[in-house]
Amino acid sequence: MERGKFITIDGVEGAGKSTQIDFICEYLKTKGIRIVLTREPGGTEIGEKIRTLLLSNSTGQMHADTELMLMFAARNEHIQNKILPALEQGDWVLSDRFTDSSYAYQGGGRGLDVSRIAQLESWVVQDFTPDMTLLLDVPVEIGMSRVESRGEKDRIEMEEMDFFDRVRQAYIARSREFPDRIKLIDSSQTIEHTTKQISAILDTL
Ligand code: Z5A
């Protein structure tokens, strides 16, 4: 059986990932593709417990290295117990965030040394890379304004604007480093404008 494709979607808060995920799932289904939707941190029973620990406001202060290692612990469960089995069955997998988030948030945002992230990546992820990453790019102020009515913020959302600016710059830098895999999509305009760009890119797969 032909192995499925692994697609990831990434970007700063309010970029429109959740909105576009609904479209992508429907679009791929119309092409007869079986799609497994999942997310990081999370996607497995253990991963979701780690997610709660990572995002809960009541967790309190967390050392940046701990945060990074928890992201990768959840990712290990995710790859071994969910993503690889699905791909091997011929399903396609769409993950809301993956390793690029660690480079952007823990590397760019928290300022952790990229070589540490790369060490964990080579241990946990090895040479398993997404077939395609859709990076939704939006200026941080626009992304924030889209989500500000949502109420209580999680532990990471409580960071300052500068933090999210660094996250965005790290994403852009990664898209330049891996231009074949990471497709930078302007998500600052209408939902339809973003959707159009995504469908054109998906057609190339
Ligand atoms: N994290 C990390 O630090 N390291 C890692 O390795 C990993 C993750 C894997 C997980 O959050 C957190 O974990 C995240 C990074 C960190 N922290 N933060 N901050 P998440 O992924 O579950 O949640 P999120 O990133 O905060 O997602 P979000 O805020 O829900 O953003 P979104 O999914 O991109 O946005 P949306 O829900 O699709 O859209 C938000 C609103 O904007 C909604 O009302 C839409 O209708 C509207 N929208 C969407 N697109 C448009 C356009 N084009 N125009 C106008 N309005 C729009």
py3Dmol code that shows the C-alpha trace and the ligand (Angstrom):
import py3Dmol

protein = """\
ATOM      1  CA  MET A   1       0.000   0.000   0.000  1.00  0.00           C
ATOM      2  CA  GLU A   2       1.250   3.468  -0.857  1.00  0.00           C
ATOM      3  CA  ARG A   3       2.255   5.464   2.187  1.00  0.00           C
ATOM      4  CA  GLY A   4       0.122   8.555   2.901  1.00  0.00           C
ATOM      5  CA  LYS A   5       1.402  12.126   2.855  1.00  0.00           C
ATOM      6  CA  PHE A   6       2.241  14.039   5.998  1.00  0.00           C
ATOM      7  CA  ILE A   7       1.165  17.695   5.942  1.00  0.00           C
ATOM      8  CA  THR A   8       1.692  20.163   8.762  1.00  0.00           C
ATOM      9  CA  ILE A   9       0.160  23.585   9.256  1.00  0.00           C
ATOM     10  CA  ASP A  10       1.866  26.189  11.369  1.00  0.00           C
ATOM     11  CA  GLY A  11       1.975  29.871  12.234  1.00  0.00           C
ATOM     12  CA  VAL A  12       1.494  32.428  14.976  1.00  0.00           C
ATOM     13  CA  GLU A  13      -1.681  32.700  16.983  1.00  0.00           C
ATOM     14  CA  GLY A  14      -4.682  33.912  15.012  1.00  0.00           C
ATOM     15  CA  ALA A  15      -3.048  33.118  11.664  1.00  0.00           C
ATOM     16  CA  GLY A  16      -6.146  31.052  10.818  1.00  0.00           C
ATOM     17  CA  LYS A  17      -4.869  27.474  11.175  1.00  0.00           C
ATOM     18  CA  SER A  18      -8.086  26.083  12.669  1.00  0.00           C
ATOM     19  CA  THR A  19     -10.159  27.906  10.055  1.00  0.00           C
ATOM     20  CA  GLN A  20      -8.091  26.560   7.153  1.00  0.00           C
ATOM     21  CA  ILE A  21      -7.855  23.036   8.612  1.00  0.00           C
ATOM     22  CA  ASP A  22     -11.613  22.636   8.135  1.00  0.00           C
ATOM     23  CA  PHE A  23     -11.228  23.660   4.507  1.00  0.00           C
ATOM     24  CA  ILE A  24      -8.207  21.377   3.891  1.00  0.00           C
ATOM     25  CA  CYS A  25      -9.977  18.298   5.334  1.00  0.00           C
ATOM     26  CA  GLU A  26     -13.025  18.890   3.145  1.00  0.00           C
ATOM     27  CA  TYR A  27     -10.894  19.642   0.091  1.00  0.00           C
ATOM     28  CA  LEU A  28      -8.841  16.454   0.418  1.00  0.00           C
ATOM     29  CA  LYS A  29     -11.967  14.358   1.048  1.00  0.00           C
ATOM     30  CA  THR A  30     -13.407  15.578  -2.258  1.00  0.00           C
ATOM     31  CA  LYS A  31     -10.280  14.096  -3.877  1.00  0.00           C
ATOM     32  CA  GLY A  32     -11.000  10.727  -2.246  1.00  0.00           C
ATOM     33  CA  ILE A  33      -8.176  11.031   0.296  1.00  0.00           C
ATOM     34  CA  ARG A  34      -8.601   9.605   3.831  1.00  0.00           C
ATOM     35  CA  ILE A  35      -7.297  12.221   6.215  1.00  0.00           C
ATOM     36  CA  VAL A  36      -6.359  11.948   9.881  1.00  0.00           C
ATOM     37  CA  LEU A  37      -6.453  15.305  11.650  1.00  0.00           C
ATOM     38  CA  THR A  38      -4.256  15.720  14.683  1.00  0.00           C
ATOM     39  CA  ARG A  39      -2.431  18.410  16.662  1.00  0.00           C
ATOM     40  CA  GLU A  40       0.623  19.317  18.709  1.00  0.00           C
ATOM     41  CA  PRO A  41       1.208  19.382  21.521  1.00  0.00           C
ATOM     42  CA  GLY A  42      -1.265  16.518  21.831  1.00  0.00           C
ATOM     43  CA  GLY A  43      -2.767  14.032  19.413  1.00  0.00           C
ATOM     44  CA  THR A  44      -2.439  11.014  21.741  1.00  0.00           C
ATOM     45  CA  GLU A  45      -3.734  10.298  25.238  1.00  0.00           C
ATOM     46  CA  ILE A  46      -0.343  10.999  26.808  1.00  0.00           C
ATOM     47  CA  GLY A  47       0.278  13.924  24.435  1.00  0.00           C
ATOM     48  CA  GLU A  48      -2.984  15.583  25.474  1.00  0.00           C
ATOM     49  CA  LYS A  49      -2.023  15.244  29.150  1.00  0.00           C
ATOM     50  CA  ILE A  50       1.325  16.876  28.371  1.00  0.00           C
ATOM     51  CA  ARG A  51      -0.566  19.617  26.475  1.00  0.00           C
ATOM     52  CA  THR A  52      -2.644  20.385  29.562  1.00  0.00           C
ATOM     53  CA  LEU A  53       0.516  20.647  31.641  1.00  0.00           C
ATOM     54  CA  LEU A  54       2.192  22.893  29.048  1.00  0.00           C
ATOM     55  CA  LEU A  55      -0.701  25.277  28.441  1.00  0.00           C
ATOM     56  CA  SER A  56      -2.474  25.435  31.780  1.00  0.00           C
ATOM     57  CA  ASN A  57      -2.254  28.751  33.606  1.00  0.00           C
ATOM     58  CA  SER A  58      -2.106  26.938  36.915  1.00  0.00           C
ATOM     59  CA  THR A  59       1.168  25.194  35.947  1.00  0.00           C
ATOM     60  CA  GLY A  60       3.071  28.348  36.948  1.00  0.00           C
ATOM     61  CA  GLN A  61       6.636  29.157  35.894  1.00  0.00           C
ATOM     62  CA  MET A  62       8.281  26.535  33.684  1.00  0.00           C
ATOM     63  CA  HIS A  63      11.943  26.458  32.700  1.00  0.00           C
ATOM     64  CA  ALA A  64      12.336  26.914  28.931  1.00  0.00           C
ATOM     65  CA  ASP A  65      14.333  23.652  28.645  1.00  0.00           C
ATOM     66  CA  THR A  66      11.527  21.777  30.423  1.00  0.00           C
ATOM     67  CA  GLU A  67       9.012  23.287  28.010  1.00  0.00           C
ATOM     68  CA  LEU A  68      11.124  22.198  25.048  1.00  0.00           C
ATOM     69  CA  MET A  69      11.597  18.648  26.343  1.00  0.00           C
ATOM     70  CA  LEU A  70       7.878  18.272  27.067  1.00  0.00           C
ATOM     71  CA  MET A  71       7.078  19.375  23.509  1.00  0.00           C
ATOM     72  CA  PHE A  72       9.400  16.660  22.207  1.00  0.00           C
ATOM     73  CA  ALA A  73       8.118  14.021  24.654  1.00  0.00           C
ATOM     74  CA  ALA A  74       4.582  14.635  23.367  1.00  0.00           C
ATOM     75  CA  ARG A  75       5.931  14.588  19.800  1.00  0.00           C
ATOM     76  CA  ASN A  76       7.590  11.197  20.316  1.00  0.00           C
ATOM     77  CA  GLU A  77       4.249   9.682  21.371  1.00  0.00           C
ATOM     78  CA  HIS A  78       2.571  11.422  18.472  1.00  0.00           C
ATOM     79  CA  ILE A  79       4.974  10.156  15.799  1.00  0.00           C
ATOM     80  CA  GLN A  80       5.280   6.592  17.103  1.00  0.00           C
ATOM     81  CA  ASN A  81       1.679   5.923  18.107  1.00  0.00           C
ATOM     82  CA  LYS A  82      -0.387   8.033  15.765  1.00  0.00           C
ATOM     83  CA  ILE A  83       1.328   9.586  12.757  1.00  0.00           C
ATOM     84  CA  LEU A  84       3.464   6.679  11.493  1.00  0.00           C
ATOM     85  CA  PRO A  85       0.743   4.014  11.916  1.00  0.00           C
ATOM     86  CA  ALA A  86      -1.739   6.189   9.980  1.00  0.00           C
ATOM     87  CA  LEU A  87       0.723   6.909   7.158  1.00  0.00           C
ATOM     88  CA  GLU A  88       1.584   3.225   6.899  1.00  0.00           C
ATOM     89  CA  GLN A  89      -2.126   2.419   6.421  1.00  0.00           C
ATOM     90  CA  GLY A  90      -2.166   4.814   3.457  1.00  0.00           C
ATOM     91  CA  ASP A  91      -4.011   7.623   5.267  1.00  0.00           C
ATOM     92  CA  TRP A  92      -2.833  11.210   4.919  1.00  0.00           C
ATOM     93  CA  VAL A  93      -2.089  13.025   8.170  1.00  0.00           C
ATOM     94  CA  LEU A  94      -2.678  16.736   8.766  1.00  0.00           C
ATOM     95  CA  SER A  95      -1.061  18.009  11.949  1.00  0.00           C
ATOM     96  CA  ASP A  96      -1.909  21.375  13.484  1.00  0.00           C
ATOM     97  CA  ARG A  97       1.713  22.303  14.362  1.00  0.00           C
ATOM     98  CA  PHE A  98       4.865  20.121  14.404  1.00  0.00           C
ATOM     99  CA  THR A  99       8.634  20.567  14.937  1.00  0.00           C
ATOM    100  CA  ASP A 100       8.730  23.987  13.229  1.00  0.00           C
ATOM    101  CA  SER A 101       6.703  25.289  16.204  1.00  0.00           C
ATOM    102  CA  SER A 102       9.517  24.276  18.562  1.00  0.00           C
ATOM    103  CA  TYR A 103      12.078  26.175  16.483  1.00  0.00           C
ATOM    104  CA  ALA A 104       9.760  29.205  16.350  1.00  0.00           C
ATOM    105  CA  TYR A 105       8.436  29.318  19.952  1.00  0.00           C
ATOM    106  CA  GLN A 106      11.232  27.767  22.018  1.00  0.00           C
ATOM    107  CA  GLY A 107      14.022  28.892  19.649  1.00  0.00           C
ATOM    108  CA  GLY A 108      12.774  32.296  18.440  1.00  0.00           C
ATOM    109  CA  GLY A 109      10.397  33.145  21.287  1.00  0.00           C
ATOM    110  CA  ARG A 110      12.281  31.768  24.315  1.00  0.00           C
ATOM    111  CA  GLY A 111      15.718  32.261  22.783  1.00  0.00           C
ATOM    112  CA  LEU A 112      16.879  28.669  23.293  1.00  0.00           C
ATOM    113  CA  ASP A 113      19.983  27.635  21.394  1.00  0.00           C
ATOM    114  CA  VAL A 114      18.893  26.139  18.082  1.00  0.00           C
ATOM    115  CA  SER A 115      21.523  23.396  18.383  1.00  0.00           C
ATOM    116  CA  ARG A 116      19.676  22.034  21.450  1.00  0.00           C
ATOM    117  CA  ILE A 117      16.439  21.859  19.503  1.00  0.00           C
ATOM    118  CA  ALA A 118      18.280  20.162  16.654  1.00  0.00           C
ATOM    119  CA  GLN A 119      19.671  17.560  19.103  1.00  0.00           C
ATOM    120  CA  LEU A 120      16.187  16.661  20.277  1.00  0.00           C
ATOM    121  CA  GLU A 121      14.924  16.674  16.720  1.00  0.00           C
ATOM    122  CA  SER A 122      17.595  14.227  15.600  1.00  0.00           C
ATOM    123  CA  TRP A 123      16.738  11.939  18.540  1.00  0.00           C
ATOM    124  CA  VAL A 124      12.934  12.055  18.347  1.00  0.00           C
ATOM    125  CA  VAL A 125      12.072  12.968  14.770  1.00  0.00           C
ATOM    126  CA  GLN A 126      15.200  11.653  13.027  1.00  0.00           C
ATOM    127  CA  ASP A 127      14.844  12.111   9.276  1.00  0.00           C
ATOM    128  CA  PHE A 128      11.036  11.986   9.344  1.00  0.00           C
ATOM    129  CA  THR A 129      10.037  15.332   7.834  1.00  0.00           C
ATOM    130  CA  PRO A 130       6.621  16.519   6.631  1.00  0.00           C
ATOM    131  CA  ASP A 131       5.981  16.191   2.903  1.00  0.00           C
ATOM    132  CA  MET A 132       4.690  19.738   3.055  1.00  0.00           C
ATOM    133  CA  THR A 133       4.299  22.488   5.646  1.00  0.00           C
ATOM    134  CA  LEU A 134       1.753  25.243   5.173  1.00  0.00           C
ATOM    135  CA  LEU A 135       3.035  28.260   7.076  1.00  0.00           C
ATOM    136  CA  LEU A 136       0.289  30.833   7.554  1.00  0.00           C
ATOM    137  CA  ASP A 137       1.936  34.200   7.982  1.00  0.00           C
ATOM    138  CA  VAL A 138       0.259  37.210   9.503  1.00  0.00           C
ATOM    139  CA  PRO A 139       1.628  40.276  11.308  1.00  0.00           C
ATOM    140  CA  VAL A 140       1.350  39.611  15.044  1.00  0.00           C
ATOM    141  CA  GLU A 141      -0.987  42.563  15.705  1.00  0.00           C
ATOM    142  CA  ILE A 142      -3.497  41.241  13.160  1.00  0.00           C
ATOM    143  CA  GLY A 143      -3.329  37.691  14.549  1.00  0.00           C
ATOM    144  CA  MET A 144      -3.797  38.958  18.110  1.00  0.00           C
ATOM    145  CA  SER A 145      -6.728  41.168  17.165  1.00  0.00           C
ATOM    146  CA  ARG A 146      -8.492  38.146  15.652  1.00  0.00           C
ATOM    147  CA  VAL A 147      -8.297  36.133  18.861  1.00  0.00           C
ATOM    148  CA  GLU A 148      -8.607  38.818  21.539  1.00  0.00           C
ATOM    149  CA  SER A 149     -12.325  38.221  22.129  1.00  0.00           C
ATOM    150  CA  ARG A 150     -11.634  34.592  23.062  1.00  0.00           C
ATOM    151  CA  GLY A 151     -11.375  35.187  26.806  1.00  0.00           C
ATOM    152  CA  GLU A 152      -8.835  33.578  29.107  1.00  0.00           C
ATOM    153  CA  LYS A 153      -5.345  33.146  27.698  1.00  0.00           C
ATOM    154  CA  ASP A 154      -3.231  30.008  28.141  1.00  0.00           C
ATOM    155  CA  ARG A 155       0.277  30.033  29.655  1.00  0.00           C
ATOM    156  CA  ILE A 156       2.053  30.716  26.338  1.00  0.00           C
ATOM    157  CA  GLU A 157      -0.543  33.171  25.009  1.00  0.00           C
ATOM    158  CA  MET A 158       0.189  35.400  28.006  1.00  0.00           C
ATOM    159  CA  GLU A 159       3.611  36.314  26.557  1.00  0.00           C
ATOM    160  CA  GLU A 160       4.312  39.866  25.336  1.00  0.00           C
ATOM    161  CA  MET A 161       4.047  41.077  21.745  1.00  0.00           C
ATOM    162  CA  ASP A 162       7.878  40.988  21.362  1.00  0.00           C
ATOM    163  CA  PHE A 163       7.846  37.268  22.071  1.00  0.00           C
ATOM    164  CA  PHE A 164       5.374  36.644  19.217  1.00  0.00           C
ATOM    165  CA  ASP A 165       7.334  38.936  16.892  1.00  0.00           C
ATOM    166  CA  ARG A 166      10.407  36.785  17.486  1.00  0.00           C
ATOM    167  CA  VAL A 167       8.294  33.660  16.878  1.00  0.00           C
ATOM    168  CA  ARG A 168       7.094  35.067  13.560  1.00  0.00           C
ATOM    169  CA  GLN A 169      10.618  36.015  12.467  1.00  0.00           C
ATOM    170  CA  ALA A 170      11.872  32.516  13.325  1.00  0.00           C
ATOM    171  CA  TYR A 171       9.112  31.002  11.167  1.00  0.00           C
ATOM    172  CA  ILE A 172      10.007  33.254   8.240  1.00  0.00           C
ATOM    173  CA  ALA A 173      13.681  32.339   8.623  1.00  0.00           C
ATOM    174  CA  ARG A 174      12.795  28.623   8.547  1.00  0.00           C
ATOM    175  CA  SER A 175      10.709  29.061   5.420  1.00  0.00           C
ATOM    176  CA  ARG A 176      13.785  30.575   3.749  1.00  0.00           C
ATOM    177  CA  GLU A 177      15.958  27.724   5.016  1.00  0.00           C
ATOM    178  CA  PHE A 178      13.571  25.021   3.722  1.00  0.00           C
ATOM    179  CA  PRO A 179      11.810  26.616   0.739  1.00  0.00           C
ATOM    180  CA  ASP A 180      10.904  23.304  -0.920  1.00  0.00           C
ATOM    181  CA  ARG A 181       9.003  22.022   2.114  1.00  0.00           C
ATOM    182  CA  ILE A 182       7.687  25.143   3.851  1.00  0.00           C
ATOM    183  CA  LYS A 183       5.156  27.108   1.809  1.00  0.00           C
ATOM    184  CA  LEU A 184       4.799  30.630   3.171  1.00  0.00           C
ATOM    185  CA  ILE A 185       1.201  31.766   2.778  1.00  0.00           C
ATOM    186  CA  ASP A 186      -0.023  35.321   3.261  1.00  0.00           C
ATOM    187  CA  SER A 187      -2.844  34.981   5.763  1.00  0.00           C
ATOM    188  CA  SER A 188      -3.332  38.669   6.501  1.00  0.00           C
ATOM    189  CA  GLN A 189      -6.210  39.143   4.062  1.00  0.00           C
ATOM    190  CA  THR A 190      -9.591  37.431   3.779  1.00  0.00           C
ATOM    191  CA  ILE A 191     -10.221  33.785   4.652  1.00  0.00           C
ATOM    192  CA  GLU A 192     -11.038  33.149   0.975  1.00  0.00           C
ATOM    193  CA  HIS A 193      -7.739  34.705  -0.112  1.00  0.00           C
ATOM    194  CA  THR A 194      -5.844  32.256   2.131  1.00  0.00           C
ATOM    195  CA  THR A 195      -7.988  29.303   1.056  1.00  0.00           C
ATOM    196  CA  LYS A 196      -7.249  29.979  -2.602  1.00  0.00           C
ATOM    197  CA  GLN A 197      -3.494  29.937  -2.028  1.00  0.00           C
ATOM    198  CA  ILE A 198      -3.761  26.689  -0.025  1.00  0.00           C
ATOM    199  CA  SER A 199      -5.819  24.813  -2.619  1.00  0.00           C
ATOM    200  CA  ALA A 200      -3.328  25.774  -5.349  1.00  0.00           C
ATOM    201  CA  ILE A 201      -0.448  24.461  -3.227  1.00  0.00           C
ATOM    202  CA  LEU A 202      -2.269  21.239  -2.260  1.00  0.00           C
ATOM    203  CA  ASP A 203      -2.890  20.512  -5.918  1.00  0.00           C
ATOM    204  CA  THR A 204       0.880  20.192  -6.400  1.00  0.00           C
ATOM    205  CA  LEU A 205       0.869  17.202  -4.009  1.00  0.00           C
TER     206      LEU A 205
END
"""
ligand_1 = """\
57
Z5A
N 3.770 25.319 20.922
C 5.099 25.539 21.225
O 5.420 26.501 21.910
N 6.033 24.661 20.780
C 5.729 23.558 20.050
O 6.626 22.788 19.683
C 4.336 23.347 19.747
C 3.396 24.244 20.192
C 3.949 22.148 18.940
C -0.618 25.516 21.016
O -1.647 26.303 20.635
C 0.446 26.367 21.682
O 1.604 25.562 21.841
C 0.833 27.534 20.822
C 2.262 27.238 20.385
C 2.748 26.273 21.413
N 0.876 28.702 21.667
N 0.564 29.828 21.432
N 0.366 30.931 21.581
P -2.630 25.964 19.466
O -1.938 25.673 18.194
O -3.567 24.940 19.954
O -3.403 27.319 19.405
P -3.009 28.644 18.705
O -1.817 28.725 17.912
O -3.042 29.584 19.838
O -4.141 28.669 17.633
P -5.199 29.764 17.459
O -4.967 30.931 18.338
O -6.541 29.124 17.557
O -4.887 30.267 16.033
P -5.408 29.764 14.665
O -5.901 28.360 14.742
O -4.305 30.047 13.736
O -6.621 30.750 14.391
P -8.171 30.419 14.039
O -8.840 29.844 15.259
O -8.300 29.734 12.749
O -8.653 31.915 13.811
C -8.778 32.809 14.885
C -9.946 33.777 14.578
O -9.603 34.544 13.419
C -11.270 33.089 14.271
O -12.294 33.848 14.807
C -11.332 33.105 12.734
O -12.636 33.135 12.255
C -10.600 34.392 12.412
N -9.878 34.361 11.126
C -9.142 33.348 10.612
N -8.638 33.684 9.416
C -9.038 34.958 9.179
C -8.846 35.883 8.101
N -8.100 35.554 7.025
N -9.390 37.090 8.205
C -10.136 37.425 9.281
N -10.379 36.616 10.328
C -9.837 35.402 10.281
"""
view = py3Dmol.view(width=600, height=400)
view.addModel(protein, "pdb")
view.setStyle({"model": 0}, {"cartoon": {"style": "trace"}})
view.addModel(ligand_1, "xyz")
view.setStyle({"model": 1}, {"stick": {}})
view.zoomTo()
view.show()
